[in-house]
Structures are given as structure tokens and as C-alpha cells.
Amino acid sequence: MSKINELAEKYYDYAVEMRREFHMHPEPSMQEERTSKRVKEELEKLGLEAEIIAGTGVTSYIKGNGEGKTVALRADMDALELEEENNISYKSKNGGLMHGCGHDAHTASLLTAAKMINDLKGEFKGRVKLIFQPGEEIAEGAKALVEAGVLDDVDSIMGIHVWNELEVGKISVEAGPRMAAVNQFIINVIGKGGHGSMPHQGVDALTAGAAVVMNLQSLVSREISPLDPSVLSVGIFKSGTRFNVLPGKAYLEGTTRCFSRELNDKFPEMIERVASETAGSYRAEVELEYNKMTLPCTNDKELAEIGQRSAADLFGEESLAHVEKTTGGEDFSFYLAEIPGVFAFVGAKNEDKVEYHPHHHPEFNIDENALKVSSALYTKFALDFLSE
Ligand code: NI
């Protein structure tokens, strides 16, 4: 058993204790006051200096025994607006809030990795930068940290998500697209109201809006390459007030998802063109608002190879698993747009111990053995990258 595996065993009780503490005290995105304070305290107990960044973010360095590169390890800390329905001793004490995505596990694992890396600091050159990030769920945290310069002195970055779609003990650190760019669009269709019995006197925004919804569907099926996976979904369509009133306005809201940076940049223009030309043929106009929430989360090839080797060294080749890329989003993508990095999925599912529920479910829970895997993987990846 390697030294890192031994340390992960040694600090496992600490990891569980931390995870349960954070689980009991979930906080909303960008308001992780208590979590941030506790993370800082725990780092200071190790003799590390911790710095607050972007409100509730925390960063710290662990320096090795000589000059070298800097690798960043990132954990997110925020919870969800969700009422927990688990019957556990460490159930959420904050009504309406729950660690329903596993970010409590990420924070605990990175704190545990900090202890491990600190114990091993005589054995590597360079620096490990710990990044405890706020606001992942609303895709504001990583962006704010990047703007505050968190990556200015960093060569590469690694992030972990515990994953309930994967058995505990399995790890996916794969090159290429892992999670999609998430975008929101709002289309206001502007017509001219009138009497429902005399539509020719006005401009029917509802009919124009319905045509916009239908024609937008042709973007993915007719204009975008079938080899460039993408989604366009309209989730809200509001129009009209009364059966005999001609609607002068329609409101549409939807989301796009894609994995390529090129398509992600082209989407707003495509939507604008189809929406305005479609509405125009009905004499209506449109106003488009387009918000890029996350970018494509794409793993660097070489770093993915290092990550796979790290995982295999710790847990054997059989621990490496394939996880198909998902159309969900991750704000870790804002780091990956700046520097090379890698995002790993660490299995947390074990139906013998914990009933399976997907992420964001009120009964979401993990097999805590995943903490051992993620704290070891953080540590091993950092040391392997620095010794490259
Ligand atoms: Ni998450």
C-alpha cells in the first residue's frame, strides 16, 4: 500500500467528520460564510496561511522543498435550495437547504488532502494551491475567482466531483469533453395587440412565438453537424391574457447545451437569426437576451493521462472507468478556458450501504468511502504533476 493510501486511511475519520459537519450546515451559493470560516480554521491548524477571495472563497498554498511548478486543486462548497429528506444523524440543520450534490464531500476531501500533502511536503518541489470555491451551483464562483486572479500563478488545475452514477472505487479521468456549456436564452416577441375577432388589425405575437419555437428546433436537426452534439430546449412560453384578446407579446425562455467552443460561440447569432426572421415573417419583432452560464468542460489530454496513472497507481487499473460526457454543466469550465486542467468523477454509489438517488434529489447521499478515494486522488495527482 502506498504512503498516500496509508494517509487516506489514517485521515479517513477526519474526512467523514468534516463531511458530516458541512452536510449539517449547508449554505447557499456565494453565501458560504460558515463553511469558509471553518475551512480557513482547519487550514490554519495545519500551520498554513489561508486567504479569503471573492467573498467566501478560500485559497492556500502548500510549499514543497524547492522551486517548481504550481498545481491547483479545487473543491466547491455550496449547497442547494432543497429540503433534505434523509433520515441521518447529520441531516441538514438549515431548513430549505441541503448538500444535495456532494459539494460537502469535495470540501472535506480537499481539507483531508491538505493534511496529506502537508505531511508529504518534504517529498515534492513546487507548490500546491488549494482552491475552495463558492457559488458553483449558480455558475458564479469560478468566474469570480478567475477575475480575482486565482489562476495567475498556476500551471494546471484539477477538480473532482463525487458521482452517484458510478460505483464507489471507480474513477473517471478522461480526456476531451466531460460536461456541456450551459446557456440560457430569453426571447421577447413583440407584436401589436387587438381584438381576437379582428386579428388583421394587430400583430399576433402568440402565433409568431409558436413559429419561433418550432423553427428553433431546426437548428440542431438541420444546421448543426450531427457529429457536434447539442441541445436546444424551450422551457417557458407565456403569451396572452384572454380568449378574445389578440396577444401583443410573447415570452420564451430556454437553454442550449453543447461541447464545442466554436458552436458555443455561434449559438447566439443562430438563435437571433431564426427568431427574428421567423417573427418578421409574421410582422413581429424579437429581442434576444443570451446568458452564457458555463463553458464547455474539456479535459486536457496530457493531464488526463497523468490523472489516470495517478488513479491506477493508487487503486489499480481496474478502478479506471468510462463515464460518458453529460449535458449537465460545471463552472470548473471557467478555469479550463484559462489553463490546462482535468476534472475527475469519483464513484460514490454503493447500494449495499446507501440507497441510490441521483444528484439534486432530496434523499441524495454517498458512500463515504468515496472521501478516501478523492482525498488520495487529489494528493497523488498534485504530486505526480509536480514531478513531471
Ligand atoms: Ni455539483
Residues whose N, C-alpha, C, O or C-beta is under 5 A from the ligand:
A	BS01	NI	C101
